């Protein structure tokens, strides 16, 4: 297949804007790492008008997908974990073109997972965990057990990814294989949730109790990144937090996360008088007495 696709990727490799080309082939019939395609060509470019551009090809009975992605979008995917298959493509795909060892350096970067990258990714994963846990608890209290179950499964996935990140590794697509080795206690919780014959209400009740302890024990690390950002000035409006270049990746989970940290005493509310003396703006600042 590489020989067949050579004219396609060589044309792009000759362009100075192209940083690297990766070939990923499906080796197992039921594997979905290539999104049902037989072959995937991933082309990383420095910049483009469209951050991701996709073409599909057909060769005899083989389906081929070509994705052209900007470096900026690729790094965003890697940071927030929104396109998990890309990690496997980078680690296990065949490098066909590598300008100035861009892909080689990227793989080393992912393997070593720099501390600052871990810190940001921990904060993002923790904020997602908080949202899913709180929403799941709300459904549970209302008696909507199937909706609660769905949220608990997601929250356990985020807990699992946090344990992998804490160990200095990068979460792969098959995250539970990693969690089983790194954090057996979380793996056991997940296993009990999905395989236990206990009534769903009982399973959820036990999981919420266990998750509460695990979340509490990780709050300090999970809050480290946002607290370090907020220490750079005295007080923040919520919009200023949304607009910050490092916090923008928290997206829709940011406000729930901030409220959680207010509740836990890491962030304090500073009322600032508005136009009406009866209404105050709600500003946020770090509680310096909360040691991180």
Protein Blocks (a to p, Z undefined) as FASTA:
>chain_A
ZZmmmmmmmmmmmpmkbnbdcddddfbfklcklgopabdcddddfbdfblbacddddehj
accddddddfklmmmmmmnopammlmmmmmmmccfbdghhlmmmmmmmmmnopaklmmmm
mmmmmmmmmmmmmmmmmmmmnopaklmmmmmmmmmmmmmmmmmmmnopacdfklmlmmmm
mmmmlmmmmmmmmmpcbdfklmmmmmmmmmmmmmmmmmmmmmmmmmmmmmmpmbdcfklm
mmpmklmmnmmmlmmmmmmmmmnopaccdddddfblkbccddddddfklcZZ
